[in-house]
């Protein structure tokens, strides 16, 4: 298994954030259509403060769990500027 850390986006404004999210989602969508991905996990945050999360895939539970743990660590380190 290879672990690839994707570069986070630090958008400067709302319009740039929309463009960045759409570009990232398009890349994921293309990878799903090509058959490269067997699963993914996600979380979203909404303007009204709602937060949601989930996952989808086949035969990838332990891999997704590991990936979610890595993301959690990377995100918290970024929040703490570590």
C-alpha positions as CSV (number, residue, x, y, z in Angstrom):
1,X,0.0,0.0,0.0
2,X,1.2,3.5,-0.9
3,X,0.1,6.5,1.2
4,X,-0.2,9.7,-0.8
5,X,-0.8,13.0,1.1
6,X,-2.9,15.3,-1.1
7,X,-2.1,19.0,-0.8
8,X,-4.7,20.8,1.2
9,X,-6.4,23.9,-0.2
10,X,-6.2,27.2,1.7
11,X,-8.6,29.3,-0.3
12,X,-8.3,33.1,-0.1
13,X,-12.1,33.8,-0.4
14,X,-15.4,32.1,-0.9
15,X,-15.3,32.2,-4.7
16,X,-11.9,30.6,-4.7
17,X,-13.1,28.0,-2.2
18,X,-15.9,27.1,-4.5
19,X,-13.6,26.7,-7.4
20,X,-11.1,24.7,-5.4
21,X,-13.8,22.3,-4.0
22,X,-15.3,21.8,-7.5
23,X,-11.8,21.0,-8.9
24,X,-11.0,18.6,-6.1
25,X,-14.4,16.9,-6.4
26,X,-14.0,16.6,-10.2
27,X,-10.7,14.8,-9.7
28,X,-12.3,12.4,-7.3
29,X,-15.2,11.9,-9.7
30,X,-12.8,11.1,-12.6
31,X,-10.9,8.6,-10.5
32,X,-14.2,6.9,-9.5
33,X,-15.3,6.7,-13.1
34,X,-11.9,5.2,-14.2
35,X,-12.2,2.5,-11.6
36,X,-9.0,3.6,-9.8
37,X,-10.8,4.2,-6.5
38,X,-12.5,1.4,-4.5
39,X,-13.7,3.7,-1.7
40,X,-13.6,7.2,-0.2
41,X,-14.5,9.0,3.0
42,X,-15.7,12.6,3.3
43,X,-16.8,15.3,5.7
44,X,-18.6,18.5,4.8
45,X,-19.4,21.7,6.7
46,X,-22.3,23.9,5.7
47,X,-23.0,27.7,6.0
48,X,-25.6,27.0,8.7
49,X,-23.0,25.1,10.9
50,X,-24.2,21.6,10.0
51,X,-21.4,19.0,9.6
52,X,-21.8,15.7,7.9
53,X,-19.6,12.8,7.1
54,X,-19.7,9.4,5.5
55,X,-17.9,6.8,3.3
56,X,-18.6,4.7,0.4
57,X,-16.9,1.8,-1.3
58,X,-16.3,-1.9,-1.5
59,X,-13.8,-4.1,0.4
60,X,-11.8,-1.2,1.8
61,X,-12.9,-0.8,5.4
62,X,-9.5,-1.1,7.0
63,X,-7.8,1.0,4.4
64,X,-10.4,3.8,4.8
65,X,-10.0,3.6,8.6
66,X,-6.3,4.1,8.3
67,X,-6.7,6.9,5.8
68,X,-9.2,8.7,8.1
69,X,-6.8,8.4,11.0
70,X,-4.0,9.9,8.9
71,X,-6.2,12.7,7.7
72,X,-7.3,13.4,11.3
73,X,-3.7,13.7,12.4
74,X,-2.6,15.8,9.4
75,X,-5.6,18.2,9.9
76,X,-5.0,18.6,13.7
77,X,-1.3,19.2,13.1
78,X,-2.2,21.9,10.5
79,X,-4.6,23.6,12.9
80,X,-1.8,23.7,15.5
81,X,0.8,24.7,12.8
82,X,3.0,21.7,13.6
